[in-house]
Amino acid sequence: MANAVHVMHMCDAFKSLGHNVTLFCYSGSSDDPFAYYKTKNNFYLEQIRHNPLPFCGRLIDSLRIRYRYGNRGDFDLFYGRNLLGLWALRNNGTPIIYESHAVPPSNTHTKFEKEIFQSRSFKKLVVITEKLKSKYLEIFPFLAPDDVTVAHDAANVPTASASPNYEQKDKLRVGYVGTLSTGKGAEIVYNLAKENPQHEFHLVGRLTPDCKQILESATSNVYLYGHLPHRELDHIYPTFDIALLPNQSTMPVGNRDIGAWNSPMKLFEYMAYSLPIIASDLPNLREIITDQENGLLAVHDSVEDWSTKLQQLADDAGLRARLGTQALQTLRKGHTWPVRAEQVLL
């Protein structure tokens, strides 16, 4: 879900900067992707047939793109996160910008990335945190720091005014959007709700099997919405008084741990809606959140500290307003999709 949102909004942003954009993608559902992801219908979708074989199938698909489009001279730049697709295009002479959101999970991935980085077409690597940049420079010592650009995730500022109501009240609506798993702080949310029955906790997103039973048995002040299409979140965010980002230091996804370099898109969407945020005090999140300036930071695995920070916001409507306003200013200055697109193309 987040990957598709990211891709569609980056294409939309490139187009907004005046570039012609073609997105190569697998054919999917019958839903209109532009409406589903709330982007303008102003770039091309080139759908390709999906080969069901796991790794070999993706390699075959990538080679098909290479031989169908790679030699036609139709494009000035290839950009993306599809490792095999860019690997297949690495020697055709068109510049390549490769984006990665985690370190390579295997020696095979490392080999393919190395061949991209050492190819004549390689222009730059884009990563989502300074921590991830440092790790890539460690893994591939032949890369220069200028070869790697850090571009955190982003969000669009809502067109209509959507500031939350910062007035003082006894019962607050505490919100979370996104997949909830152990690595994303499901236990923190569960225990925080249990210790603060005076507030409502509204959780939007898929529950992974490791936390489904925990949250479905939560106290009556927890409301589970399940997965919602991204376009519907515009109606959800303004109902929150406080937003939570309880990432843990370890966050298993597939066969790799992305906890150290994750840059959650939900953080920037919270900021876009001027929400006061409580986030885990982790190095990758401190790249965006400064405690007491544009959010509050809590010890990632301490329910006691999370409760203290929640109470601090509940007691001080002025603090909620200040942090929410500053969060939006932070987003406007450097973390909208068009700004991110400019960073990628520099």
C-alpha positions in Angstrom: 0.0 0.0 0.0 2.6 2.6 1.1 4.9 1.6 -1.8 2.1 2.3 -4.4 1.2 5.6 -2.7 4.9 6.6 -2.8 5.3 5.7 -6.5 2.1 7.4 -7.7 2.8 10.6 -5.8 6.4 10.8 -7.1 5.1 10.4 -10.7 2.6 13.1 -10.0 5.3 15.4 -8.5 7.7 14.9 -11.5 4.8 15.8 -13.8 4.0 18.9 -11.7 7.6 20.0 -12.3 7.0 20.0 -16.1 8.5 16.5 -17.0 6.8 13.9 -19.1 6.4 10.8 -17.1 5.7 7.1 -17.9 5.1 4.6 -15.1 5.8 1.0 -15.9 3.6 -1.1 -13.7 1.9 -4.5 -13.5 -1.7 -4.6 -14.4 -3.8 -4.7 -11.3 -7.3 -4.1 -10.1 -10.0 -2.4 -12.3 -10.0 0.6 -10.0 -8.9 3.9 -11.5 -5.4 4.3 -9.9 -5.4 8.1 -10.2 -8.7 8.3 -8.2 -7.6 5.6 -5.8 -4.4 7.3 -4.9 -5.7 10.9 -5.3 -3.2 12.0 -8.0 -3.9 13.9 -11.2 -4.5 11.8 -14.3 -1.6 13.5 -16.1 1.1 10.8 -16.7 1.2 7.6 -18.6 0.7 4.1 -17.2 2.4 1.4 -19.2 1.1 -1.8 -17.9 3.1 -5.0 -18.3 2.0 -8.6 -18.0 3.1 -10.1 -14.7 5.1 -13.4 -14.7 4.0 -15.4 -11.6 7.4 -17.0 -11.0 8.9 -15.4 -7.9 12.4 -14.2 -8.7 12.9 -15.5 -12.2 9.5 -14.1 -13.2 10.5 -10.6 -12.1 13.8 -11.0 -13.9 12.0 -12.0 -17.1 9.6 -9.0 -16.8 12.6 -6.7 -16.4 14.4 -8.1 -19.4 11.2 -7.7 -21.4 11.1 -4.0 -20.5 14.8 -3.7 -21.4 14.3 -5.1 -24.9 11.0 -3.4 -25.5 11.9 0.1 -24.3 15.5 0.3 -23.4 16.9 1.0 -26.9 14.3 3.3 -28.3 15.7 6.5 -26.9 12.2 7.6 -25.7 13.4 8.5 -22.2 16.0 10.8 -20.8 16.1 9.1 -17.4 15.0 5.9 -15.7 14.1 6.2 -12.0 12.6 3.8 -9.6 12.8 1.2 -6.8 12.6 -1.9 -9.0 16.0 -3.4 -8.6 15.8 -5.9 -11.4 14.2 -3.4 -13.8 17.0 -0.9 -13.4 19.6 -3.6 -13.5 18.3 -4.7 -16.9 18.5 -1.1 -18.1 22.0 -0.4 -16.7 24.0 -0.6 -19.9 21.8 1.2 -22.4 23.3 4.6 -21.8 20.2 6.4 -20.4 20.9 7.8 -16.9 19.6 5.7 -13.9 18.5 6.9 -10.5 17.9 4.0 -8.2 16.0 4.5 -4.9 16.2 2.1 -2.0 14.3 2.1 1.3 16.4 -0.7 3.1 19.8 -2.4 2.8 20.0 -5.3 0.4 18.6 -8.4 2.1 20.8 -11.0 0.4 24.1 -11.4 -1.4 22.2 -11.7 -4.7 20.5 -8.3 -4.1 23.9 -6.8 -3.2 25.4 -8.2 -6.5 22.6 -6.6 -8.6 22.9 -3.3 -6.8 26.7 -3.3 -7.2 26.4 -3.8 -11.0 24.0 -0.9 -11.2 26.3 1.4 -9.2 29.3 0.5 -11.3 27.4 0.8 -14.6 27.9 3.6 -17.1 24.3 4.7 -16.7 24.3 5.1 -12.9 23.7 8.7 -11.8 22.8 8.5 -8.1 21.3 6.4 -5.3 18.3 7.9 -3.4 17.7 6.7 0.2 15.1 7.8 2.8 17.3 8.5 5.9 20.8 9.6 6.8 21.2 6.2 8.7 20.5 4.3 5.5 23.0 6.5 3.5 25.7 5.7 6.0 25.0 2.0 5.7 25.1 2.0 1.9 28.5 3.9 2.0 29.7 1.2 4.4 28.5 -1.7 2.2 29.7 -0.1 -1.1 32.9 1.8 -0.2 33.4 2.8 -3.9 30.4 5.1 -3.7 31.2 8.7 -2.9 28.9 10.6 -0.4 27.7 12.8 -3.4 26.5 9.6 -5.1 23.9 9.2 -2.4 21.0 11.6 -1.9 18.8 11.5 1.2 15.2 12.3 0.4 12.8 11.5 3.3 9.3 10.5 2.5 6.7 13.2 1.9 3.0 14.2 1.8 0.9 16.8 0.1 -0.6 19.6 2.0 -4.4 19.3 2.0 -6.1 21.8 -0.3 -8.9 22.6 2.2 -8.2 23.7 5.7 -8.1 20.7 7.9 -6.6 21.8 11.2 -7.7 19.8 14.2 -9.6 21.3 17.0 -7.0 22.2 19.7 -9.5 23.2 22.3 -9.2 21.8 25.8 -11.3 18.7 26.4 -11.4 15.7 28.8 -11.7 13.0 26.1 -9.2 13.1 23.2 -9.3 11.1 20.0 -5.8 9.5 19.7 -5.1 8.2 16.2 -2.8 5.8 14.3 -2.8 5.1 10.6 -1.0 2.2 8.9 -0.2 -1.5 9.4 0.0 -2.4 13.0 2.6 -5.0 14.0 4.9 -5.7 16.9 7.7 -3.8 15.1 5.4 -0.8 14.7 4.4 -0.6 18.3 1.2 -2.6 18.6 1.9 -3.5 22.3 2.6 0.2 23.1 -0.7 1.2 21.6 -2.6 -1.6 23.4 -1.1 -0.8 26.8 -1.4 3.0 26.3 -5.1 2.6 25.6 -5.4 0.3 28.7 -3.7 2.9 30.9 -5.7 5.8 29.5 -9.4 4.8 29.4 -10.5 8.4 29.4 -9.3 8.8 25.8 -10.4 7.1 22.6 -7.9 5.3 20.4 -8.8 5.1 16.7 -6.6 2.7 14.7 -6.8 2.6 10.9 -4.9 -0.1 9.1 -4.3 -3.8 8.7 -3.4 -5.9 11.7 -0.6 -8.4 11.2 -1.2 -11.9 12.7 1.3 -11.3 15.5 -0.8 -8.5 17.0 -4.3 -9.2 15.7 -5.4 -11.1 18.8 -3.9 -8.5 21.1 -5.7 -5.5 19.6 -9.0 -7.3 19.0 -9.2 -8.0 22.7 -8.3 -4.5 23.7 -10.4 -2.3 26.0 -13.6 -0.6 24.8 -11.9 2.7 24.1 -10.0 1.1 21.1 -11.7 1.4 17.7 -10.4 -0.7 14.8 -11.2 0.4 11.3 -9.1 -2.0 9.3 -7.5 -1.1 6.0 -9.0 1.9 4.2 -8.2 3.2 0.7 -5.7 6.0 0.8 -8.2 8.5 -0.6 -10.5 8.1 2.4 -7.8 9.2 4.9 -8.6 12.8 4.1 -11.7 12.3 6.2 -9.9 10.4 9.0 -6.9 12.6 9.9 -8.9 15.7 10.8 -10.9 13.7 13.4 -7.7 13.0 15.4 -6.5 15.2 18.3 -3.2 13.4 18.7 -1.3 11.1 16.3 1.0 8.2 17.4 4.1 6.8 15.7 5.3 4.1 18.1 7.9 2.5 15.9 10.3 0.0 17.6 14.0 -0.3 17.1 13.5 -3.7 15.4 11.0 -3.8 12.6 11.0 -7.1 10.7 9.6 -6.9 7.2 10.0 -10.0 5.1 13.5 -11.3 5.6 15.0 -8.0 6.7 14.9 -5.5 9.6 14.1 -2.0 8.5 13.8 -0.5 12.0 17.0 1.5 11.8 16.3 3.4 8.6 12.5 3.4 8.2 11.0 6.8 7.2 7.3 6.3 7.7 5.0 8.1 5.3 2.4 8.4 8.0 4.6 10.8 9.9 4.5 13.3 7.0 0.8 12.8 6.5 0.3 13.5 10.2 2.3 16.7 9.7 0.3 17.7 6.7 -2.9 17.8 8.9 -1.2 19.8 11.6 -1.5 17.0 14.1 0.5 17.0 17.4 2.6 13.9 17.2 4.1 11.5 19.7 6.9 9.5 18.1 9.4 7.0 19.2 12.8 8.5 20.2 14.8 6.7 17.5 17.7 8.2 15.4 15.8 7.9 12.1 12.8 9.7 13.4 14.9 12.4 15.1 16.0 13.3 11.5 12.5 14.8 11.2 11.0 15.3 14.7 12.7 17.6 17.2 11.4 17.0 20.7 9.2 19.9 22.0 9.5 21.8 18.7 7.4 19.9 16.1 6.4 16.8 18.1 7.1 14.9 21.3 9.6 12.0 21.5 9.0 9.1 23.8 11.2 6.1 24.8 10.2 3.6 22.1 9.5 0.7 24.5 8.4 2.5 27.6 4.6 2.6 28.1 5.2 4.8 31.1 7.0 7.5 29.0 4.3 7.3 26.3 1.6 7.8 28.9 3.5 10.8 30.3 3.8 12.4 26.9 0.1 11.7 26.2 -0.9 13.3 29.4 1.3 16.3 28.7 -0.6 16.9 25.4 -3.9 16.3 27.0 -3.3 18.9 29.7 -2.0 21.6 27.4 -4.1 22.6 24.4 -1.7 25.4 23.6 1.2 22.8 23.3 -0.9 20.7 21.0 -1.6 23.8 18.8 2.1 24.8 18.7 3.4 21.4 17.9 0.8 20.8 15.2 1.4 24.2 13.6 5.2 23.7 13.6 4.8 20.2 12.2 3.0 21.6 9.2 5.6 24.3 8.7 8.3 21.6 8.8 6.5 19.7 6.0 6.0 22.8 3.9 9.7 23.7 4.0 11.1 20.4 2.9 8.9 17.4 2.8 6.2 17.8 0.1 6.2 15.5 -2.9 7.3 18.3 -5.4 10.1 19.3 -3.1 11.2 15.6 -2.9 11.0 15.2 -6.7 13.4 18.2 -7.0 15.8 16.7 -4.5 15.8 13.4 -6.5 16.6 15.2 -9.8 19.3 17.6 -8.5 
